[in-house]
């Protein structure tokens, strides 16, 4: 075993989904090693136990795995399961941790961020429940990175990740496993594959965009078994740079899919996932289903799916996500929880059995089957619901609006904003919170303005400063927060929501409907003036 002296790097604080930085940052000598050693130092239960390791296949994924294996052996890990080729989707890691009672998993991904030598890289630790490590653990890891003086690794030949099989490294057992098999087995236990297959036998057309990211092999195996033609799965080969694209399933970066779905003779059903397979989008012909609506509609129809036939216990959503799911929960008589952004906040609720479903506006949804958001699971939920109801996506969405009303909703991202400018916008709104209630802006009257604080109902942990919200008496609202997923500058996210009752205008233009709320938000925050941005970088 070798002990290498090192010095701390500033800024190794995990965000909502781990540590994300540029490849250039991660490839600095000792940068990755420091963070990995901090994990082993702060999670002593890994010693003598099983660790799962895999990633989304982006540039530096294979090199990082070799480093982690040498360090795991030096830090006393007994056994490691690694996805073949170094490939494991984030939901697959969660499933494998839970199936094998592992002590945890290390996931190498920057999710939807771009890849390649000039792109981004990321790493996060998932706990024994299969979910992202809680704040108590990530805070400890960060604190350790700030005082670290050395790291441990063994000297060893490179492990061949391309072939399944077993080997040893300084007494530690390493097994290269099928990346897809365990996850596919879990999906087959939840869904009616026979009913879904009949959709394609009857002629339903379909397009899934894997965006040259991790879900390509998963989609080929699972949708192939359902009878989907290979030609219906596009960009299915994972590439280190995602084919030069940006693996974020939204109208801008999944342009090919959207063009197909909005064409005159487009497919009946469309979907996509992101870099590491935890996000999703679903489309009907000529209709994009917002992630907020998707969570609500899945919640309303979950009982039609075999794995959820007994009904749901509750539903949770992140604070910025629209309140559409709350309306469903209220009718079903089950609790609805509002948490901060970050999947780790759903973990305690899932483990405690208080919820069955959860989701975020950033294209993530999942259930208690694992402890991560799960892109392909969401697509299969929709396919099963379509099969059970015998209606296309577009009809199911419109009937939902007619029943529950519509939560018009959009997110405006201002990316790579100078950090000082972004913080000045947040501070301007924060300084006004106490004086805003009661103020009138056009037809809107502010009923409340607050900095969101979450008190976990299970462990009572308090998470403060999780975003700023301004609510109106009409039921409309806007929220503002700084995102932790970018690697350059800061990303300001403005969330806009307007509720329209079931007897109101349900097919109005989305952005035009939300423009008055956006104008009020800009007036109050000074966002465009303070950032020198006339328009958002992306709208979703």
Steps between C-alpha positions, in 0.01 A plus 500: 500500500621849414425807708530819297527841660258759369357843574136614497323649200253777562141454381458123529155547650239259357190664358151353470640214290859461608817681396497635144788684340665526161709209377800734517436545872452130572815395314725711720739277695337378823168681441286187455712307749441755775123482462494119481718469811263736678215260417686204648600702806141615566321172423684241712233238435653453152792320659448124470182554296365509144533813283329562164686709240390624158430805293340646191794432268604861459862600441729405793248244631731203429810664649311606813373146559854362501601761759197419717570125487862546614386727782215269601745212536732713714212613720382151585198453273434126474320483167410730211241454225574704187278540196639349182696765312470717809137566404222514758208740491429686822169315560674170427761573768220563749329175403822299526589649839159399635496155341845409634483674841807702407645758738476761226591599149718750319341646187711681243281744314424865447147400400368725224816714473706474179788251478830462319847638582361854511182396679406414856554211737337407829505260792256424778457247776177308549424350840391148592134581430597563137440874515727805493685547825314729742630846583655376824729273294573741214579775750743266676664406169543867412646580842746214457615628158596828663752342738613188313873430511536164322319227309546125473522282188651166402728438204319284247460425133204655321180297534339395170152656522389371160447135601272360766673292761682501831847604605686610810696809594711476813242272663194695383262309273394683184207381286416654164124454461238535229403868510137442408381165639413588861325821401299329225393227742367767736306675223340172392380446858316836502338528158267301278739431212236294319253789496766748392617267223147495359524877445780445250338192347190711436708761317580773755801692374780589740828691522748493787807726497786364712706812413821292458490456877476218749143383433578378147579141607210498748254626241618248241452211743172605661318654206633225275330244721179703468520472122620852420693508169868598526437797273267649764789537746727781384847608617527172690880459515656661812790727404757676722392838363134406443554546128587864552153562639364603836324202667219704652149385398340833420366669183838657422737207542261222397424690182491194274236334718286814523512553125374147448227529761372834369509402134180433308543122507694479827504195727220440749737483797840660552746502789860573590738464791814687606870433548475260794148375442320654795302770317227462240263680271180363352320631193184423312462595138525879497499522882781526754400374844658726761680306777266656757193379310665164445538442875137599558365274223713206610369550855138507381541182293756296696235253616470378139860370509562155656780616731275771645159336484446544874513878458754752618585596860593857418685722255784748537628774272777755517407856594544644147286224344142600417225409743315280251586185696366660819154515342513128423620412850220705654237312300657164578514586868874443529767742625697730270844619608699801379877453526809695389652429160723193514396137486659422835214681673254232384704218653375521858137524389543192279687301764237589760218384272329841491506533120490276195570754225723806474621740237666825404431758229848433361373191317539255786243255634513168682344281768588288799650228279841672532635818658590697188305671227451255215454604138409167341270415790299816428476413130381149587244644742358709218500209257319281754243775567443547125452123467261483796287796394507430129555868421797692357720730707339818368150388594605388848664838569203706379253289698714554809485878454123481451474311827752679723563830324834599352811630676665707229867469583843587358861534610725776368872429539762774494822302458866593558409823674784670689469369853493846658221611267294188568538543873397867473170392344436252780592757762273765348202267530607379844513859627137556393339185642352662810352799318355326192180343643199717418664680208304517174651440156240532227233237569718315751516555877790347690381277782836371625874529434753277669833323500415131488603297805443125514458306823535130425199324657706186560836606645401863577807631314451866404613620155490877468531742206372251243362761260283810506124495434244770429134389508192685373142483625393369159700182555777610266857520623863528401814357658866585457807298590864452413563159345781277621536300177704740289881515487557849357375814674151468647163389366197699610174312468169682492191280539161630389158350579140600435202280586199487267187322632345211310233731354758755382730538199697178488661529155641853510857576393727402789750785496240768423296376795803524726638830367318715760655294782842521333469879468412533870795279594735714293362820649547377855840333457660720235622176347555616142660830598730352764615211280518699173287229340201588285380140469548164672763259368241224489126471558345170599 
